[in-house]
Amino acid sequence: MTLQQLKYLLAIADSGLNITAAAERLYTSQPGISKQLKLLEQELGMQLFTRRGKSLVAITPAGRDVIARARKIMREVHNIRSLAREISGEQEGTLSIATTHTQARYVLPDVLREFRERYPRVNLELHQGTSEQIVELVGANRVDFVIATSARELFPGLVILPCYHWDRIILVPRGHPLARAPQPVDLAALAEHPLITYVFSTTGESSLKRAFADQGLEPRVVFTARDADIIKTYVRMGMGVGIVASMAFERADAKDLLALDAEGLFPRLTTWLGFRRDTVLRSYMVDFMSLFAPQLTAQLVKRVTELPGQAEVDALFAQQKLPLRTGEGIPQPGS
């Protein structure tokens, strides 16, 4: 058994059991991968895939176990290489981040620009998706960091570091009835209007829906999207009242949209950064953390990695006050 065979095995699994696609992913030949798979199955004395003719159609139960262990082995290979580079002082490598649209669009640009200036020889990979899509990337060992909000229960294998709090805001066109209503707007007034907000998670209860339900109200959500820019577009069209993350409101939006304060209407949310406990954190990875969340100093991150589990990490951060992030275009009180 060789590392190359395990690498080929994972490429097949991650390419939908398409050997040709796996070969393209690894810049090698399809016959070469097929040969190495056959040799691996012969050495193990078991079939890892069921076949129909020359095509692979499913992973066998034994194959699932082997693939899971192969992922762990290749992860350790990656860690050993990272450790060697860190010890030798090489400031090059790859940083792969999985996150949501809001983080990628409104929070990360300045962070990544600064990071690139500091580490021009580090390749950056940014994967954007829903929480469920990010879970798949983590399961395939394709990312170093996850940046997300809520849905912590989907990532039991990660060390999770809280980074900042944020609130939702209410978006309406200038001249909308809610803009003339007594402020702050309450949920009863909001429930009288069609709403446009983020796609609801398929794996857990929506805190937005729960806030309405707690007051015996039923929100009329007429449109959902993953992208706050799309939500703002449809608010401008008059399709409904938008409910988005506060940092999604930019200065240019103030030309035709009003951001109404929704603090206290919905639960305050926390964005976190997560990584696998067995990850070898390169110095540039730790530096990225502090760029994204300045309170995550190298000393604090080192202390976190020495803790035995997430419960201890949560206890440590319970003593820390997190910053509150808002949008650049939200006017200050009295302005």
Beta strands, then each sheet from edge to edge (+ up, - down):
strand 1: 49-52
strand 2: 55-59
strand 3: 93-99
strand 4: 122-128
strand 5: 145-149
strand 6: 158-166
strand 7: 168-173
strand 8: 194-198
strand 9: 220-225
strand 10: 241-245
strand 11: 257-261
strand 12: 269-276
strand 13: 324-325
sheet 1: 1+ 2-
sheet 2: 4+ 3+ 5+ 12- 6+ 13+
sheet 3: 9+ 8+ 10+ 7- 11+
end
